[in-house]
């Protein structure tokens, strides 16, 4: 398969733009030049739009198996493709048999590339060590929207002390949350969600996970940082084997959003103060925070309408994360080089996925063409996610994907998913982050 993209503004890792054509052949970028006069099976006229590396989302929950009425691997991957995401890492299964089943389901349903975490429990160390397919081990240090929980010190020590695979932690302190929940017992005030699962609970768990990582020299990725205190602590203890991420929900929302959007913005860990929100941006720019994920975790509107505390935590995000960040880039909050690092290159590097996240000859042809000229609002009725809503509904954004390309094949184009589109299983080559490539502009 040969795909020719003509007349694009091609994003180089340096943030510079190269005006020209790109030829993809057999799944990789073959040629970048001012004009390419070679045969191709399909030609896309970019019309001067911005061509980016495909986004890798390193944390999604596509709800399969068990909650397919909210999302499944098919609907979630289609929503991801519409959002310019060409690869995702999904949360988690707990044994090797279930992992094999999930890989088979994804091979049949997913229109973008995929990988899966294996989830830790207090008693499944044998499966954690036996699995060879997962991108990493997911540890919930506090009860969240699922049933997985590992909070006893001896169980955490056992997981960190055995094996070498990356451990990704949902870092909230279960004991403190239980204590705070008792203190706020009977409250129906949604703002108390951020008080119960407060910044201290996040900091205590992050500090605990970093301590175990340093003790055992174990690869650690801290999921969805939500506070400036966590960010500063990780910055002080940063090692090549310790990384972390931030979410658009924490980068663009603060606790004022409860009054506007109610339980639609109820997530774990919760949205925080404006000071914390700005600190996360500071952490991204300084390199303390390595990448951006969505934690796409959809629930039906009727569930959210139950009100606090009955409504479940979580929100969809794969369709809006790139437009949110590109709009922020346009408004001067980050550079094109930074955006590519945070959303494309670093997630692949941190999880040991080779040849993804940059546009260069020999690199995988996972690409997204975006419109930086026109703006349009987020509209619930336009979304591909099965739950059909977004906490950013009504926000006017730019950078909407026009075309998403996976392995040199168009999977999404001008509002539609192509028939017979399929992604591939990601391969994870290292338990420590890959070295930066010497390739530059």
C-alpha positions as CSV (number, residue, x, y, z in Angstrom):
1,X,0.0,0.0,0.0
2,X,1.4,3.4,-1.0
3,X,-0.2,6.6,0.2
4,X,0.7,10.1,-1.0
5,X,-0.2,13.2,1.0
6,X,0.3,16.3,-1.1
7,X,0.6,19.9,-0.2
8,X,0.9,19.5,3.6
9,X,2.6,21.6,6.3
10,X,4.6,18.7,7.8
11,X,5.4,19.1,11.5
12,X,9.1,18.3,12.2
13,X,10.2,17.3,15.8
14,X,11.9,20.7,16.1
15,X,8.5,22.4,15.7
16,X,9.5,23.7,12.2
17,X,7.1,23.2,9.3
18,X,8.1,21.6,6.0
19,X,5.8,22.5,3.2
20,X,5.7,19.6,0.8
21,X,4.6,16.0,0.2
22,X,4.9,12.7,2.1
23,X,4.9,9.2,0.6
24,X,4.1,6.3,2.9
25,X,4.9,2.8,1.6
26,X,4.3,-0.5,3.4
27,X,3.3,1.2,6.7
28,X,6.3,3.6,7.0
29,X,7.2,7.0,5.8
30,X,9.3,6.5,2.7
31,X,9.9,10.0,1.3
32,X,9.4,13.6,2.4
33,X,10.1,16.2,-0.4
34,X,8.8,19.4,-1.8
35,X,7.1,17.5,-4.6
36,X,6.8,13.8,-5.0
37,X,6.1,12.4,-8.4
38,X,5.7,8.7,-7.7
39,X,2.7,6.3,-8.1
40,X,0.4,5.7,-5.1
41,X,-2.7,3.7,-4.4
42,X,-4.3,6.7,-2.8
43,X,-3.6,10.5,-2.9
44,X,-4.8,12.9,-0.2
45,X,-4.7,16.6,-1.0
46,X,-3.8,18.2,2.4
47,X,-4.7,21.7,1.0
48,X,-2.0,23.3,3.2
49,X,-3.3,21.8,6.5
50,X,-1.0,20.7,9.3
51,X,0.3,17.1,9.2
52,X,1.2,15.8,12.7
53,X,2.5,12.5,14.0
54,X,-0.4,10.4,15.2
55,X,-1.2,10.8,18.9
56,X,-0.6,7.9,21.4
57,X,-3.0,8.0,24.3
58,X,-1.4,6.0,27.1
59,X,-4.5,5.7,29.3
60,X,-8.0,4.9,28.2
61,X,-10.9,2.7,29.6
62,X,-12.9,1.3,26.7
63,X,-15.1,-0.7,29.1
64,X,-14.9,-4.1,27.4
65,X,-15.7,-6.6,28.7
66,X,-18.6,-6.0,31.0
67,X,-19.8,-2.4,30.2
68,X,-20.1,-2.3,26.5
69,X,-23.2,-0.2,26.8
70,X,-20.8,2.6,27.7
71,X,-18.0,1.8,25.2
72,X,-16.2,-1.0,23.6
73,X,-13.0,-1.5,21.7
74,X,-14.7,-0.8,18.4
75,X,-16.6,2.4,19.4
76,X,-13.7,3.7,21.6
77,X,-11.1,3.2,18.8
78,X,-13.4,4.9,16.3
79,X,-13.7,7.9,18.6
80,X,-9.9,7.8,19.1
81,X,-9.4,7.9,15.3
82,X,-11.8,10.8,15.0
83,X,-9.7,12.6,17.6
84,X,-6.4,12.0,15.7
85,X,-5.3,9.2,18.1
86,X,-3.5,6.4,16.2
87,X,-2.5,4.3,19.2
88,X,-4.0,3.7,22.7
89,X,-3.1,1.8,25.9
90,X,-6.2,0.4,27.6
91,X,-6.9,-0.4,31.2
92,X,-6.7,-3.4,32.4
93,X,-7.2,-7.1,32.5
94,X,-6.0,-9.3,35.4
95,X,-4.8,-12.6,33.9
96,X,-3.0,-14.0,30.9
97,X,-6.2,-15.8,29.5
98,X,-8.2,-12.5,29.7
99,X,-5.3,-10.7,28.0
100,X,-5.2,-13.1,25.1
101,X,-9.0,-12.7,24.7
102,X,-8.7,-8.9,24.7
103,X,-6.0,-9.0,22.1
104,X,-8.2,-11.1,19.9
105,X,-11.1,-8.7,20.3
106,X,-9.0,-5.7,19.5
107,X,-7.6,-7.4,16.4
108,X,-11.1,-7.8,15.2
109,X,-12.6,-4.4,16.3
110,X,-10.0,-1.7,16.7
111,X,-9.4,0.7,13.9
112,X,-6.2,2.1,15.5
113,X,-3.2,0.5,17.2
114,X,-3.7,-1.0,20.6
115,X,-2.0,-2.2,23.7
116,X,-3.2,-3.3,27.2
117,X,-2.2,-3.1,30.8
118,X,-2.5,-6.1,33.1
119,X,-4.0,-5.1,36.4
120,X,-2.5,-5.9,39.8
121,X,-4.4,-7.5,42.6
122,X,-3.1,-8.6,46.0
123,X,-2.8,-12.2,44.8
124,X,-2.1,-12.3,41.1
125,X,1.7,-11.9,41.0
126,X,2.0,-15.2,39.1
127,X,0.0,-13.7,36.2
128,X,1.9,-10.4,36.4
129,X,5.1,-12.3,35.9
130,X,3.8,-14.7,33.3
131,X,2.2,-12.2,31.0
132,X,4.3,-11.2,28.0
133,X,1.8,-9.0,26.0
134,X,1.0,-6.2,28.4
135,X,2.5,-2.7,28.1
136,X,2.8,-2.5,31.9
137,X,1.2,-3.3,35.2
138,X,-1.7,-1.1,36.5
139,X,-1.9,-0.6,40.2
140,X,-4.9,1.1,41.8
141,X,-3.6,2.4,45.1
142,X,-7.2,3.6,45.9
143,X,-10.6,2.3,44.9
144,X,-11.8,4.2,41.8
145,X,-14.4,3.3,39.3
146,X,-13.5,-0.4,39.2
147,X,-12.9,-3.2,41.8
148,X,-9.1,-3.4,41.7
149,X,-7.3,-2.2,44.8
150,X,-3.8,-2.7,46.1
151,X,-3.1,-0.5,49.1
152,X,-1.4,-2.7,51.7
153,X,2.3,-2.1,52.0
154,X,3.3,-5.8,51.8
155,X,1.3,-6.3,48.6
156,X,2.8,-3.2,47.0
157,X,6.3,-4.2,48.0
158,X,5.7,-7.7,46.5
159,X,4.7,-6.2,43.2
160,X,7.6,-3.7,43.0
161,X,10.2,-6.3,44.2
162,X,9.4,-8.9,41.5
163,X,9.9,-8.5,37.7
164,X,11.0,-5.5,35.7
165,X,7.9,-4.4,33.7
166,X,6.7,-0.8,34.0
167,X,4.3,-0.2,36.9
168,X,1.7,2.5,36.3
169,X,-0.1,3.7,39.4
170,X,-3.3,5.4,40.1
171,X,-1.9,7.4,43.1
172,X,-4.5,8.2,45.7
173,X,-4.2,7.1,49.3
174,X,-7.1,4.7,50.2
175,X,-6.8,5.2,54.0
176,X,-7.0,8.9,53.8
177,X,-9.9,8.8,51.4
178,X,-11.8,6.5,53.7
179,X,-11.1,8.8,56.6
180,X,-12.2,11.9,54.7
181,X,-15.3,10.2,53.4
182,X,-16.3,9.5,57.0
183,X,-15.7,13.1,57.8
184,X,-18.0,14.2,55.0
185,X,-20.5,11.5,55.5
186,X,-23.9,12.3,54.1
187,X,-22.7,15.2,51.9
188,X,-24.4,15.7,48.6
189,X,-22.3,18.7,47.7
190,X,-20.3,17.8,44.5
191,X,-17.5,20.1,45.5
192,X,-16.8,17.8,48.4
193,X,-15.5,15.2,45.9
194,X,-12.4,17.3,45.6
195,X,-12.2,17.6,49.4
196,X,-12.6,13.9,50.1
197,X,-10.2,12.8,47.5
198,X,-8.0,15.8,48.3
199,X,-4.5,16.8,47.2
200,X,-3.0,15.3,50.3
201,X,-4.4,11.9,49.3
202,X,-2.8,12.2,45.9
203,X,0.5,13.4,47.3
204,X,0.8,10.6,49.9
205,X,0.3,7.9,47.3
206,X,2.6,9.5,44.8
207,X,5.3,9.8,47.4
208,X,4.8,6.2,48.4
209,X,5.0,4.9,44.8
210,X,8.2,7.0,44.1
211,X,9.8,5.6,47.3
212,X,9.1,2.0,46.2
213,X,10.4,2.8,42.7
214,X,13.6,4.2,44.1
215,X,14.0,1.4,46.6
216,X,13.8,-1.4,43.9
217,X,15.0,0.7,40.9
218,X,11.7,-0.2,39.3
219,X,10.2,1.5,36.3
220,X,7.4,3.7,37.5
221,X,4.8,5.8,35.6
222,X,2.5,7.9,37.8
223,X,-0.9,8.4,36.1
224,X,-2.9,11.6,35.9
225,X,-1.0,14.0,38.2
226,X,-3.5,16.5,39.6
227,X,-1.6,18.7,42.0
228,X,1.4,21.0,41.9
229,X,2.7,19.4,45.1
230,X,3.0,16.0,43.3
231,X,4.6,17.6,40.3
232,X,7.3,19.3,42.4
233,X,8.0,16.1,44.4
234,X,8.5,14.1,41.2
235,X,10.7,16.9,39.8
236,X,12.9,16.7,42.9
237,X,13.2,12.9,42.7
238,X,13.2,12.5,38.9
239,X,15.1,9.5,37.5
240,X,15.3,8.0,34.0
241,X,13.0,5.2,35.3
242,X,10.3,7.5,36.8
243,X,7.8,9.3,34.6
244,X,4.3,10.8,34.9
245,X,1.5,12.3,32.9
246,X,-1.3,14.9,33.0
247,X,-4.8,14.9,31.7
248,X,-6.7,17.6,29.7
249,X,-9.3,17.5,32.4
250,X,-6.8,18.8,35.0
251,X,-5.0,21.1,32.5
252,X,-8.2,22.9,31.4
253,X,-10.6,22.6,34.3
254,X,-10.6,23.7,37.9
255,X,-13.1,23.3,40.7
256,X,-15.2,26.3,39.3
257,X,-16.4,23.8,36.7
258,X,-18.6,22.0,39.3
259,X,-21.0,24.9,39.2
260,X,-21.2,24.9,35.4
261,X,-21.1,21.2,34.5
262,X,-22.0,19.2,37.7
263,X,-21.1,15.6,37.8
264,X,-20.0,15.6,34.1
265,X,-16.6,16.8,35.5
266,X,-16.6,14.4,38.4
267,X,-13.4,12.3,38.0
268,X,-10.8,10.5,40.0
269,X,-8.5,12.1,41.0
270,X,-10.7,15.1,41.1
271,X,-10.3,18.5,39.4
272,X,-8.3,20.9,41.6
273,X,-7.7,24.5,42.2
274,X,-6.6,27.1,39.6
275,X,-3.1,27.1,41.3
276,X,-2.8,23.3,40.7
277,X,-4.0,23.6,37.1
278,X,-1.3,26.2,36.3
279,X,1.3,24.2,38.1
280,X,0.6,21.2,35.9
281,X,1.3,23.4,32.8
282,X,4.5,24.5,34.5
283,X,5.4,20.8,35.0
284,X,4.9,20.0,31.4
285,X,7.0,22.9,30.2
286,X,9.8,22.1,32.6
287,X,9.9,18.3,31.8
288,X,8.8,17.2,35.2
289,X,5.6,15.9,33.5
290,X,6.4,13.7,30.5
291,X,3.3,13.3,28.6
292,X,-0.5,13.8,28.2
293,X,-3.1,11.1,28.4
294,X,-6.9,11.3,28.5
295,X,-8.1,8.7,31.0
296,X,-11.1,8.3,28.7
297,X,-13.6,6.7,31.1
298,X,-17.1,7.2,29.7
299,X,-20.4,6.8,31.6
300,X,-24.0,7.2,30.3
301,X,-25.7,10.5,31.0
302,X,-28.4,8.9,33.0
303,X,-25.7,7.6,35.4
304,X,-24.2,11.0,35.7
305,X,-27.7,12.4,36.4
306,X,-27.9,10.4,39.6
307,X,-26.1,13.3,41.3
308,X,-23.3,13.2,43.9
309,X,-22.3,10.9,45.5
310,X,-24.2,8.3,43.5
311,X,-22.9,9.4,40.1
312,X,-19.8,7.4,38.9
313,X,-16.5,9.2,38.3
314,X,-15.1,9.5,34.8
315,X,-15.5,11.3,31.5
316,X,-14.8,10.7,27.8
317,X,-11.8,12.5,26.2
318,X,-10.3,10.9,23.2
319,X,-12.1,13.1,20.7
320,X,-11.2,16.4,22.3
321,X,-7.7,16.1,23.7
322,X,-5.9,17.0,20.5
323,X,-8.1,20.0,19.6
324,X,-7.9,21.2,23.2
325,X,-4.1,21.1,23.1
326,X,-3.8,22.6,19.5
327,X,-6.1,25.5,20.6
328,X,-3.9,26.0,23.6
329,X,-0.8,26.0,21.3
330,X,-2.5,28.5,19.0
331,X,-3.1,30.7,22.0
332,X,0.6,30.6,23.0
333,X,0.5,28.1,25.9
334,X,2.9,25.6,24.3
335,X,4.9,25.2,21.2
336,X,4.4,22.7,18.3
337,X,7.6,20.9,19.4
338,X,6.3,20.6,22.9
339,X,2.9,19.3,21.8
340,X,4.5,16.6,19.7
341,X,6.7,15.5,22.6
342,X,3.9,15.4,25.1
343,X,1.3,13.7,22.9
344,X,3.1,11.7,20.2
345,X,6.7,11.0,20.9
346,X,7.1,10.7,24.7
347,X,4.2,8.2,25.2
348,X,5.8,5.9,22.7
349,X,9.3,6.4,24.2
350,X,8.1,5.9,27.8
351,X,6.4,2.6,26.9
352,X,9.2,1.3,24.6
353,X,7.3,1.5,21.4
354,X,9.8,2.0,18.5
355,X,9.4,4.2,15.4
356,X,6.2,6.1,16.5
357,X,5.6,9.7,17.4
358,X,7.7,11.5,14.8
359,X,7.4,12.2,11.1
360,X,10.6,11.0,9.5
361,X,11.7,8.5,6.8
362,X,11.7,5.0,8.2
363,X,9.3,5.9,11.0
364,X,5.8,4.4,11.1
365,X,3.2,6.3,9.0
366,X,0.8,7.0,11.9
367,X,-0.3,10.5,11.0
368,X,-3.1,13.0,11.6
369,X,-4.0,15.9,9.3
370,X,-5.6,18.8,11.3
371,X,-7.4,22.0,10.4
372,X,-5.7,24.9,12.2
373,X,-7.7,27.5,10.2
374,X,-11.3,26.9,11.2
375,X,-12.9,26.8,14.6
376,X,-16.0,24.8,15.6
377,X,-17.7,24.0,18.9
378,X,-17.6,20.6,20.6
379,X,-21.1,19.2,20.0
380,X,-22.4,16.2,21.8
381,X,-24.3,15.0,18.8
382,X,-21.2,14.9,16.6
383,X,-19.2,12.6,18.9
384,X,-18.3,9.0,18.1
385,X,-18.1,7.8,21.7
386,X,-21.0,5.6,22.6
387,X,-22.0,7.9,25.5
388,X,-22.3,10.8,23.1
389,X,-21.3,13.6,25.4
390,X,-18.3,15.7,26.4
391,X,-17.5,17.8,29.5
392,X,-16.2,20.4,26.9
393,X,-19.5,20.6,25.0
394,X,-19.8,24.2,23.7
395,X,-16.1,25.0,23.8
396,X,-15.0,26.5,20.5
397,X,-11.8,24.8,19.4
398,X,-9.5,24.6,16.4
399,X,-7.2,21.7,15.3
400,X,-9.9,19.3,14.5
401,X,-8.6,16.2,12.7
402,X,-9.6,15.9,9.0
403,X,-7.8,12.6,8.2
404,X,-6.2,10.0,10.5
405,X,-3.7,7.5,9.0
406,X,-2.6,4.3,10.7
407,X,0.2,2.2,9.3
408,X,0.1,4.2,6.0
409,X,-3.7,3.5,5.5
410,X,-6.5,6.1,5.9
411,X,-8.8,5.0,8.7
412,X,-10.7,8.3,9.2
413,X,-11.4,10.9,6.6
414,X,-13.8,13.9,6.5
415,X,-16.1,12.6,9.2
416,X,-16.2,8.9,8.4
417,X,-14.4,5.8,9.5
418,X,-13.2,3.8,6.4
419,X,-14.7,0.3,5.9
420,X,-12.4,-2.5,6.9
421,X,-10.0,-0.2,8.8
422,X,-7.8,-2.0,11.3
423,X,-5.0,-1.2,13.7
424,X,-2.2,-3.5,14.9
425,X,-1.0,-4.7,18.3
426,X,1.8,-2.5,19.7
427,X,5.1,-4.1,20.6
428,X,6.8,-3.0,23.8
429,X,10.5,-3.4,23.6
430,X,11.9,-2.1,26.9
431,X,11.1,-1.8,30.6
432,X,13.0,1.5,30.7
433,X,12.4,4.5,28.4
434,X,13.9,4.3,25.0
435,X,16.7,6.8,24.3
436,X,15.9,9.9,22.3
437,X,16.4,9.4,18.6
438,X,19.2,11.4,17.0
439,X,16.9,12.3,14.1
440,X,16.0,16.0,14.0
441,X,14.9,18.5,11.4
